[in-house]
């Protein structure tokens, strides 16, 4: 069956697909977050408290917190996924409209990839401004012990109480810098794709990539982009994270807790390097890459089906709304009272 989604419907389908994939891979998201902050969130004198890796982290979460521990902060994460999709769609539409208004001649031909990536980066920066508070809440919930963990709204209140309203935008600078990630991914993908097709041309073979090859090249390109930008990814998480204040903490514990807070990207990188050297800048990267590749694999396999189901749902809603009786224009009773809303 042939079907076509409008840009807005595409945003809905994209958010549904992303939410589905992120739900399946969410335990890896928690594992990578805890691995990223553990050097400064655990008592470094007791090595037994430190996670040895992704698998050890997942096993200990199940043992200490039950299966619920693998999905702590899931609501915030999914809310953030959906909000990010729509915020990006909204701002990209506005940015693209502004670009065409400034350069009407661009309407005559498709946008170049360079322009597309530039417009996408601008839309990404603005959408991050809108949705970063959700990311801060998710990070806090993922790294807080079960007995101290609060729900979404109470976590927001706690962040504002401790750090002021600007605390909801912690990690903004690395988030803005990370908008270059798609550009790196695309550049690597195109370079490898061009090399493969050139070899096939020289060998007299068909110049076309199979779907499996597209997936492998895409996964490799994403891995390269993750390795290049990972210190920024880690810096963002560490800036959003906050060590738990112990009851009746000693002066030494207070100093230790303050030492685990960061003033900015450079401070995060300096302390991470001082603590563990170069490996300290890449803590949790294995889980990050594994999650990214699995998410891409899930989307690769299921995206078309999910898009089709979304299309059916949208068609059903449209028919349902169209079938509803329209209000009588002569009626003196409004459907919604403005006064009652005020």
LOLO-380644 format. One record per residue: residue number from 1; chain; x, y, z of N, C-alpha, C in turn. Coordinates in steps of 0.05 Angstrom, whole numbers, plus 5000, padded with zeros to 4 digits. Example, Ala and Ser with C-alpha at 12.3 -4.5 7.8 and 13.67 -1.06 7.14 Angstrom:
REM residues 2
1/A/5264/4886/5156/5246/4910/5156/5264/4934/5156
2/A/5257/4955/5142/5273/4979/5143/5258/5001/5157
//
This chain:
REM residues 342
1/A/5017/4976/5000/5000/5000/5000/5018/5025/5000
2/A/5012/5043/4981/5027/5068/4980/5014/5089/4998
3/A/5030/5102/5014/5019/5123/5031/5040/5145/5034
4/A/5030/5169/5040/5048/5192/5042/5041/5208/5067
5/A/5061/5215/5083/5056/5231/5107/5064/5260/5102
6/A/5048/5278/5114/5055/5306/5112/5079/5311/5131
7/A/5092/5334/5129/5115/5339/5148/5107/5337/5177
8/A/5083/5347/5184/5074/5346/5212/5069/5317/5220
9/A/5056/5301/5202/5052/5273/5208/5078/5258/5209
10/A/5097/5266/5194/5124/5254/5195/5137/5259/5222
11/A/5132/5283/5234/5142/5289/5260/5130/5270/5281
12/A/5104/5265/5278/5090/5247/5296/5101/5219/5293
13/A/5104/5209/5268/5114/5182/5263/5143/5180/5274
14/A/5159/5201/5270/5187/5200/5279/5188/5198/5310
15/A/5171/5213/5323/5171/5213/5353/5162/5186/5363
16/A/5142/5174/5350/5132/5147/5358/5155/5126/5354
17/A/5168/5127/5331/5190/5108/5326/5213/5112/5346
18/A/5220/5137/5351/5242/5142/5370/5235/5133/5398
19/A/5210/5139/5407/5200/5131/5433/5201/5100/5436
20/A/5192/5086/5415/5192/5057/5415/5221/5046/5418
21/A/5239/5056/5402/5267/5047/5403/5280/5054/5429
22/A/5275/5078/5440/5287/5086/5465/5277/5071/5489
23/A/5251/5062/5487/5240/5046/5509/5255/5019/5511
24/A/5260/5007/5488/5274/4981/5487/5303/4983/5497
25/A/5316/5005/5489/5345/5008/5496/5349/5025/5521
26/A/5328/5032/5535/5330/5050/5558/5349/5040/5580
27/A/5349/5014/5587/5368/5005/5608/5397/5013/5601
28/A/5404/5012/5575/5431/5019/5567/5436/5049/5571
29/A/5415/5065/5568/5417/5094/5573/5423/5100/5602
30/A/5410/5086/5620/5415/5090/5649/5444/5080/5655
31/A/5451/5057/5644/5478/5047/5649/5500/5066/5640
32/A/5497/5077/5616/5518/5096/5607/5518/5121/5623
33/A/5495/5130/5633/5494/5155/5649/5508/5150/5676
34/A/5503/5127/5688/5516/5121/5714/5546/5116/5711
35/A/5553/5104/5689/5582/5100/5684/5596/5127/5679
36/A/5582/5145/5667/5594/5172/5661/5599/5188/5687
37/A/5583/5184/5707/5586/5201/5731/5599/5186/5754
38/A/5604/5160/5751/5611/5144/5774/5638/5151/5787
39/A/5657/5160/5772/5683/5166/5783/5681/5187/5806
40/A/5663/5206/5802/5659/5227/5822/5634/5224/5838
41/A/5619/5202/5833/5594/5199/5849/5597/5176/5869
42/A/5619/5162/5868/5623/5140/5886/5647/5145/5903
43/A/5649/5131/5925/5673/5133/5943/5696/5120/5929
44/A/5715/5135/5919/5737/5124/5903/5755/5107/5920
45/A/5753/5108/5947/5771/5092/5963/5760/5063/5964
46/A/5735/5059/5957/5723/5032/5957/5718/5024/5929
47/A/5737/5010/5917/5734/5002/5888/5710/4984/5883
48/A/5701/4969/5904/5679/4951/5901/5653/4966/5894
49/A/5652/4992/5900/5627/5007/5894/5626/5017/5865
50/A/5649/5015/5851/5649/5025/5824/5640/5003/5804
51/A/5625/5012/5784/5616/4993/5764/5640/4985/5746
52/A/5642/4959/5740/5664/4950/5723/5659/4953/5693
53/A/5634/4957/5686/5627/4960/5658/5597/4960/5655
54/A/5588/4960/5630/5559/4961/5624/5544/4938/5636
55/A/5553/4913/5631/5539/4889/5641/5538/4889/5671
56/A/5561/4896/5685/5561/4896/5714/5542/4917/5725
57/A/5540/4940/5711/5521/4961/5719/5492/4951/5718
58/A/5485/4938/5696/5458/4928/5692/5451/4906/5713
59/A/5470/4888/5717/5466/4867/5737/5462/4878/5765
60/A/5478/4897/5772/5475/4909/5799/5450/4925/5802
61/A/5442/4938/5781/5416/4953/5783/5393/4935/5788
62/A/5393/4912/5774/5371/4892/5778/5372/4881/5806
63/A/5397/4875/5816/5400/4863/5843/5393/4883/5865
64/A/5400/4908/5862/5396/4928/5883/5370/4943/5881
65/A/5359/4946/5856/5335/4962/5853/5312/4947/5840
66/A/5317/4922/5831/5297/4907/5817/5294/4917/5788
67/A/5276/4904/5774/5272/4912/5746/5264/4941/5742
68/A/5250/4952/5763/5242/4980/5761/5266/4998/5758
69/A/5288/4990/5770/5312/5007/5769/5322/5011/5740
70/A/5316/4992/5723/5325/4994/5695/5309/5015/5679
71/A/5287/5023/5691/5270/5042/5677/5263/5067/5693
72/A/5280/5073/5712/5276/5097/5728/5281/5122/5710
73/A/5262/5140/5710/5264/5164/5694/5255/5160/5665
74/A/5241/5136/5660/5233/5130/5632/5212/5151/5623
75/A/5193/5158/5640/5173/5178/5632/5186/5204/5622
76/A/5205/5214/5638/5218/5239/5631/5233/5236/5605
77/A/5246/5213/5601/5261/5208/5576/5243/5207/5552
78/A/5221/5193/5554/5202/5191/5531/5189/5218/5526
79/A/5182/5232/5547/5171/5259/5544/5191/5277/5530
80/A/5216/5274/5537/5237/5290/5524/5241/5283/5495
81/A/5238/5256/5489/5241/5247/5461/5219/5259/5443
82/A/5194/5257/5453/5171/5268/5438/5173/5299/5436
83/A/5179/5312/5458/5181/5341/5458/5204/5350/5439
84/A/5226/5336/5439/5248/5344/5422/5241/5341/5392
85/A/5226/5320/5386/5218/5315/5358/5200/5338/5348
86/A/5181/5346/5365/5162/5367/5357/5175/5394/5358
87/A/5193/5399/5377/5206/5425/5379/5224/5428/5355
88/A/5238/5406/5348/5256/5408/5324/5240/5413/5299
89/A/5218/5398/5296/5200/5402/5272/5190/5430/5270
90/A/5181/5441/5293/5170/5468/5293/5191/5489/5286
91/A/5214/5487/5298/5235/5507/5293/5248/5504/5266
92/A/5250/5479/5257/5262/5474/5230/5243/5486/5209
93/A/5217/5483/5213/5198/5495/5194/5200/5525/5193
94/A/5203/5538/5217/5206/5567/5218/5232/5576/5206
95/A/5254/5562/5212/5280/5569/5202/5281/5566/5171
96/A/5269/5545/5161/5269/5540/5132/5252/5561/5118
97/A/5229/5569/5131/5212/5590/5120/5227/5616/5119
98/A/5242/5622/5140/5257/5647/5141/5279/5647/5120
99/A/5291/5624/5115/5312/5622/5095/5301/5627/5067
100/A/5278/5615/5061/5266/5620/5035/5257/5649/5031
101/A/5249/5661/5053/5241/5689/5052/5265/5707/5046
102/A/5288/5700/5058/5312/5715/5053/5324/5709/5026
103/A/5320/5684/5016/5331/5676/4990/5309/5662/4974
104/A/5291/5678/4963/5268/5666/4948/5277/5649/4924
105/A/5301/5655/4913/5310/5639/4890/5316/5610/4897
106/A/5320/5605/4923/5325/5577/4932/5301/5559/4928
107/A/5278/5571/4925/5253/5555/4921/5254/5540/4894
108/A/5271/5549/4876/5271/5537/4849/5285/5510/4847
109/A/5301/5503/4868/5316/5478/4868/5318/5467/4896
110/A/5323/5441/4898/5326/5428/4925/5349/5440/4940
111/A/5346/5441/4967/5368/5452/4983/5392/5433/4983
112/A/5415/5445/4983/5440/5429/4984/5442/5416/5012
113/A/5458/5395/5014/5461/5382/5040/5474/5401/5060
114/A/5492/5418/5051/5506/5437/5068/5486/5456/5081
115/A/5467/5466/5064/5446/5484/5074/5427/5469/5093
116/A/5420/5445/5086/5402/5429/5103/5414/5425/5130
117/A/5440/5417/5131/5454/5413/5157/5456/5439/5173
118/A/5460/5461/5159/5462/5487/5173/5435/5495/5185
119/A/5414/5492/5170/5387/5498/5180/5380/5479/5203
120/A/5388/5454/5200/5382/5434/5221/5397/5440/5246
121/A/5422/5450/5244/5437/5458/5267/5425/5481/5282
122/A/5415/5501/5267/5402/5524/5280/5376/5515/5294
123/A/5360/5498/5280/5336/5488/5292/5342/5470/5317
124/A/5364/5455/5315/5372/5438/5338/5380/5455/5362
125/A/5394/5477/5358/5402/5494/5380/5378/5506/5394
126/A/5359/5516/5378/5335/5529/5390/5318/5508/5404
127/A/5315/5484/5392/5298/5463/5404/5311/5453/5430
128/A/5338/5454/5432/5351/5446/5457/5345/5466/5479
129/A/5343/5491/5472/5335/5511/5492/5308/5505/5504
130/A/5290/5494/5487/5263/5488/5496/5261/5463/5513
131/A/5277/5443/5506/5274/5417/5518/5296/5408/5538
132/A/5316/5425/5541/5339/5417/5559/5330/5412/5588
133/A/5310/5427/5599/5301/5421/5626/5292/5392/5630
134/A/5280/5380/5609/5271/5352/5611/5295/5334/5613
135/A/5317/5341/5598/5341/5325/5599/5354/5326/5627
136/A/5353/5350/5639/5365/5353/5666/5349/5336/5686
137/A/5323/5336/5684/5306/5320/5702/5312/5290/5698
138/A/5314/5281/5673/5320/5253/5667/5347/5244/5679
139/A/5367/5261/5676/5394/5255/5687/5393/5252/5717
140/A/5379/5271/5730/5377/5270/5759/5363/5245/5769
141/A/5341/5237/5755/5326/5213/5763/5342/5188/5758
142/A/5358/5187/5737/5373/5164/5730/5396/5159/5750
143/A/5406/5180/5762/5430/5178/5779/5424/5182/5809
144/A/5399/5183/5816/5391/5186/5844/5383/5159/5855
145/A/5391/5154/5880/5384/5128/5893/5354/5127/5896
146/A/5342/5102/5895/5313/5098/5896/5300/5112/5919
147/A/5313/5112/5943/5300/5124/5966/5299/5154/5965
148/A/5315/5166/5948/5315/5196/5945/5303/5205/5919
149/A/5295/5187/5901/5285/5194/5875/5257/5206/5877
150/A/5253/5228/5862/5228/5242/5861/5215/5240/5834
151/A/5189/5246/5832/5176/5246/5806/5184/5270/5789
152/A/5173/5272/5766/5181/5292/5746/5178/5321/5757
153/A/5155/5328/5767/5150/5355/5776/5166/5361/5801
154/A/5167/5342/5820/5183/5347/5845/5213/5350/5839
155/A/5222/5336/5818/5250/5339/5811/5256/5367/5800
156/A/5237/5377/5784/5240/5404/5774/5241/5424/5797
157/A/5223/5421/5816/5222/5438/5840/5249/5437/5855
158/A/5260/5413/5858/5285/5409/5872/5308/5423/5857
159/A/5309/5420/5831/5330/5433/5815/5329/5463/5818
160/A/5305/5475/5816/5302/5504/5818/5309/5513/5846
161/A/5301/5497/5866/5307/5504/5894/5337/5504/5899
162/A/5351/5484/5889/5380/5482/5893/5397/5500/5876
163/A/5390/5503/5851/5407/5516/5831/5394/5541/5818
164/A/5370/5547/5826/5356/5570/5813/5344/5561/5787
165/A/5330/5579/5774/5317/5572/5749/5337/5565/5727
166/A/5361/5576/5728/5381/5570/5708/5391/5541/5710
167/A/5386/5528/5733/5394/5501/5737/5381/5482/5718
168/A/5358/5490/5707/5343/5473/5688/5356/5473/5661
169/A/5376/5491/5657/5390/5492/5631/5420/5485/5634
170/A/5426/5469/5655/5453/5460/5658/5461/5442/5634
171/A/5485/5445/5625/5494/5429/5602/5487/5441/5575
172/A/5478/5467/5576/5470/5479/5551/5493/5482/5531
173/A/5516/5491/5540/5538/5495/5522/5547/5470/5507
174/A/5551/5447/5521/5558/5423/5506/5535/5413/5489
175/A/5510/5418/5497/5487/5410/5480/5488/5425/5454
176/A/5494/5451/5455/5495/5467/5431/5518/5457/5413
177/A/5541/5451/5425/5564/5442/5410/5558/5414/5397
178/A/5541/5398/5410/5535/5371/5400/5517/5372/5376
179/A/5507/5395/5368/5491/5396/5344/5508/5391/5319
180/A/5534/5390/5322/5552/5383/5300/5553/5353/5295
181/A/5542/5337/5314/5543/5308/5312/5531/5297/5286
182/A/5506/5307/5278/5495/5297/5252/5512/5304/5228
183/A/5525/5327/5229/5542/5335/5206/5566/5316/5204
184/A/5578/5308/5227/5601/5289/5227/5591/5262/5216
185/A/5568/5253/5227/5557/5228/5218/5552/5227/5188
186/A/5540/5248/5178/5534/5250/5149/5560/5250/5132
187/A/5579/5266/5141/5605/5268/5126/5619/5242/5124
188/A/5620/5227/5147/5633/5201/5147/5618/5181/5129
189/A/5591/5182/5132/5574/5164/5116/5579/5169/5086
190/A/5578/5194/5077/5581/5201/5049/5609/5193/5039
191/A/5630/5197/5056/5657/5191/5047/5660/5160/5042
192/A/5649/5144/5061/5651/5115/5058/5633/5106/5034
193/A/5610/5117/5032/5591/5110/5011/5604/5116/4983
194/A/5617/5139/4981/5630/5146/4956/5652/5127/4949
195/A/5668/5119/4969/5690/5100/4965/5680/5073/4956
196/A/5658/5063/4968/5647/5037/4961/5636/5038/4932
197/A/5621/5059/4926/5610/5061/4899/5631/5064/4878
198/A/5652/5079/4884/5675/5083/4865/5688/5056/4859
199/A/5692/5040/4880/5704/5013/4876/5687/4996/4859
200/A/5660/4997/4863/5642/4981/4847/5642/4991/4818
201/A/5644/5017/4814/5645/5028/4787/5670/5018/4772
202/A/5693/5018/4786/5718/5008/4774/5717/4978/4768
203/A/5701/4964/4785/5699/4935/4781/5676/4928/4762
204/A/5662/4948/4751/5640/4943/4733/5616/4931/4745
205/A/5613/4935/4771/5589/4925/4786/5567/4946/4788
206/A/5544/4938/4797/5521/4956/4800/5527/4976/4822
207/A/5524/5002/4815/5529/5024/4834/5505/5030/4851
208/A/5501/5012/4870/5478/5015/4888/5484/5001/4914
209/A/5477/5013/4936/5481/5001/4963/5456/4985/4971
210/A/5461/4961/4981/5439/4945/4992/5431/4956/5019
211/A/5407/4950/5028/5397/4961/5053/5415/4954/5077
212/A/5425/4929/5077/5443/4920/5098/5469/4936/5099
213/A/5479/4943/5075/5503/4958/5073/5499/4987/5083
214/A/5476/4998/5077/5469/5025/5087/5468/5025/5117
215/A/5457/5004/5129/5456/5002/5158/5484/5001/5170
216/A/5501/4984/5159/5528/4980/5170/5544/5006/5168
217/A/5543/5018/5144/5558/5044/5141/5547/5065/5159
218/A/5520/5066/5162/5508/5086/5180/5516/5081/5209
219/A/5517/5056/5218/5525/5050/5245/5554/5057/5250
220/A/5571/5052/5230/5599/5059/5233/5603/5090/5234
221/A/5588/5104/5217/5590/5133/5216/5581/5145/5243
222/A/5559/5134/5254/5549/5143/5280/5570/5137/5302
223/A/5583/5114/5301/5604/5107/5320/5627/5127/5319
224/A/5636/5134/5295/5657/5154/5292/5649/5180/5304
225/A/5625/5189/5298/5615/5215/5308/5614/5215/5339
226/A/5606/5192/5350/5604/5189/5379/5631/5191/5392
227/A/5651/5177/5380/5678/5177/5391/5690/5206/5390
228/A/5685/5220/5368/5696/5247/5366/5683/5266/5386
229/A/5658/5264/5390/5643/5283/5407/5638/5273/5436
230/A/5648/5249/5442/5641/5237/5468/5649/5253/5493
231/A/5672/5265/5494/5678/5282/5517/5657/5304/5522
232/A/5645/5314/5501/5624/5334/5504/5598/5321/5514
233/A/5593/5297/5504/5569/5282/5514/5571/5277/5544
234/A/5595/5268/5553/5600/5263/5581/5598/5289/5597
235/A/5610/5311/5586/5609/5336/5600/5581/5346/5605
236/A/5564/5342/5585/5536/5350/5588/5522/5335/5611
237/A/5527/5309/5613/5514/5293/5634/5525/5301/5661
238/A/5551/5305/5663/5563/5312/5689/5555/5339/5699
239/A/5550/5358/5680/5540/5384/5688/5512/5383/5697
240/A/5496/5365/5686/5468/5362/5694/5465/5346/5720
241/A/5483/5329/5725/5482/5312/5749/5490/5328/5774
242/A/5480/5318/5797/5487/5331/5823/5490/5309/5844
243/A/5512/5308/5858/5516/5288/5879/5496/5292/5902
244/A/5486/5270/5913/5467/5272/5935/5480/5281/5960
245/A/5466/5300/5974/5476/5309/5999/5468/5290/6021
246/A/5488/5280/6037/5482/5261/6058/5472/5276/6083
247/A/5455/5262/6098/5447/5273/6124/5470/5273/6143
248/A/5472/5294/6159/5494/5297/6179/5521/5292/6166
249/A/5526/5302/6143/5552/5298/6129/5574/5313/6144
250/A/5597/5300/6144/5620/5312/6157/5632/5334/6139
251/A/5651/5349/6150/5663/5370/6135/5679/5359/6111
252/A/5691/5336/6116/5706/5322/6094/5687/5313/6072
253/A/5664/5303/6080/5644/5294/6060/5633/5318/6044
254/A/5629/5340/6058/5619/5365/6045/5639/5375/6024
255/A/5665/5375/6032/5685/5384/6013/5687/5365/5989
256/A/5684/5339/5995/5685/5319/5973/5661/5323/5954
257/A/5637/5329/5965/5614/5333/5949/5617/5358/5931
258/A/5628/5379/5943/5632/5404/5928/5653/5400/5906
259/A/5672/5382/5911/5693/5376/5891/5680/5362/5867
260/A/5657/5349/5872/5644/5334/5850/5625/5351/5834
261/A/5624/5376/5839/5607/5394/5823/5625/5409/5803
262/A/5614/5418/5781/5630/5428/5759/5620/5456/5751
263/A/5639/5473/5743/5633/5500/5736/5629/5503/5706
264/A/5638/5484/5690/5635/5485/5661/5648/5462/5647
265/A/5648/5463/5620/5659/5441/5604/5689/5436/5611
266/A/5705/5457/5612/5734/5455/5617/5738/5442/5644
267/A/5723/5450/5664/5725/5439/5691/5720/5409/5691
268/A/5699/5401/5677/5692/5373/5675/5715/5357/5662
269/A/5725/5367/5640/5747/5353/5626/5772/5351/5642
270/A/5779/5373/5656/5803/5374/5672/5802/5354/5695
271/A/5779/5354/5709/5776/5336/5732/5774/5307/5723
272/A/5761/5302/5701/5759/5274/5690/5786/5264/5682
273/A/5802/5281/5669/5829/5273/5660/5847/5269/5685
274/A/5845/5287/5704/5861/5285/5729/5855/5259/5744
275/A/5830/5251/5743/5821/5227/5758/5830/5201/5744
276/A/5826/5199/5718/5831/5174/5704/5847/5176/5678
277/A/5858/5199/5673/5873/5202/5648/5854/5203/5624
278/A/5865/5195/5600/5849/5195/5576/5824/5177/5578
279/A/5826/5153/5591/5802/5137/5594/5780/5151/5609
280/A/5787/5169/5627/5767/5184/5642/5749/5202/5624
281/A/5760/5209/5601/5744/5225/5582/5724/5208/5566
282/A/5727/5182/5568/5710/5164/5552/5695/5143/5569
283/A/5691/5150/5594/5676/5132/5612/5647/5128/5601
284/A/5638/5103/5599/5611/5097/5591/5607/5098/5561
285/A/5629/5102/5545/5626/5104/5516/5616/5078/5504
286/A/5625/5055/5515/5616/5029/5504/5586/5027/5505
287/A/5573/5035/5527/5544/5034/5530/5531/5054/5511
288/A/5544/5077/5508/5533/5098/5490/5532/5088/5461
289/A/5554/5076/5452/5555/5066/5424/5536/5043/5420
290/A/5536/5024/5440/5518/5001/5438/5489/5010/5436
291/A/5481/5030/5453/5454/5040/5452/5448/5053/5425
292/A/5467/5069/5415/5463/5083/5389/5459/5063/5366
293/A/5476/5042/5366/5475/5022/5344/5449/5006/5346
294/A/5442/4997/5371/5417/4982/5375/5393/4998/5367
295/A/5393/5024/5375/5370/5042/5368/5367/5044/5338
296/A/5390/5047/5325/5389/5049/5295/5380/5023/5283
297/A/5388/5000/5294/5379/4974/5284/5349/4971/5287
298/A/5339/4979/5311/5310/4976/5316/5294/4994/5297
299/A/5304/5018/5293/5290/5037/5275/5292/5026/5246
300/A/5315/5015/5239/5319/5004/5212/5299/4982/5206
301/A/5294/4965/5226/5276/4942/5222/5247/4950/5224
302/A/5241/4968/5243/5212/4973/5250/5201/5000/5240
303/A/5218/5018/5231/5208/5045/5225/5185/5045/5204
304/A/5188/5030/5183/5167/5030/5162/5140/5020/5173
305/A/5142/4999/5190/5117/4988/5202/5105/5008/5221
306/A/5121/5021/5238/5111/5041/5256/5100/5065/5242
307/A/5112/5073/5220/5102/5095/5203/5074/5088/5192
308/A/5071/5062/5183/5046/5053/5172/5024/5053/5194
309/A/5031/5043/5218/5011/5043/5239/5004/5072/5247
310/A/5023/5090/5247/5018/5118/5253/4999/5130/5232
311/A/5004/5122/5207/4987/5132/5185/4958/5122/5189
312/A/4955/5097/5196/4928/5086/5202/4915/5101/5225
313/A/4930/5106/5246/4919/5120/5269/4910/5149/5262
314/A/4927/5162/5246/4920/5190/5238/4895/5190/5220
315/A/4894/5170/5201/4870/5168/5184/4845/5163/5200
316/A/4847/5146/5221/4824/5140/5238/4815/5166/5253
317/A/4835/5180/5264/4828/5205/5278/4815/5226/5260
318/A/4826/5228/5236/4815/5247/5216/4786/5240/5210
319/A/4780/5214/5205/4753/5205/5199/4735/5209/5223
320/A/4746/5204/5247/4730/5207/5271/4722/5236/5276
321/A/4741/5254/5271/4736/5283/5274/4716/5293/5253
322/A/4720/5283/5228/4702/5292/5206/4674/5282/5210
323/A/4671/5259/5224/4644/5248/5228/4629/5261/5250
324/A/4643/5277/5267/4629/5290/5289/4610/5311/5279
325/A/4586/5313/5291/4567/5334/5282/4578/5362/5287
326/A/4574/5380/5268/4584/5407/5271/4564/5423/5287
327/A/4573/5442/5303/4555/5458/5320/4536/5475/5303
328/A/4512/5479/5313/4492/5496/5300/4500/5525/5302
329/A/4503/5538/5279/4513/5565/5278/4493/5584/5291
330/A/4467/5576/5293/4447/5594/5305/4445/5590/5335
331/A/4460/5570/5346/4458/5565/5375/4470/5588/5390
332/A/4457/5595/5413/4466/5617/5430/4485/5607/5452
333/A/4488/5580/5454/4505/5569/5475/4532/5561/5463
334/A/4554/5575/5471/4580/5568/5460/4589/5541/5470
335/A/4605/5527/5453/4616/5501/5461/4635/5504/5484
336/A/4651/5525/5484/4670/5531/5505/4665/5559/5515
337/A/4661/5561/5540/4657/5588/5552/4683/5601/5559
338/A/4689/5623/5546/4714/5637/5551/4715/5646/5580
339/A/4693/5656/5590/4693/5666/5617/4699/5644/5637
340/A/4689/5619/5632/4695/5597/5651/4724/5590/5650
341/A/4737/5593/5627/4766/5586/5625/4782/5606/5640
342/A/4772/5631/5642/4787/5652/5656/4782/5650/5686
//
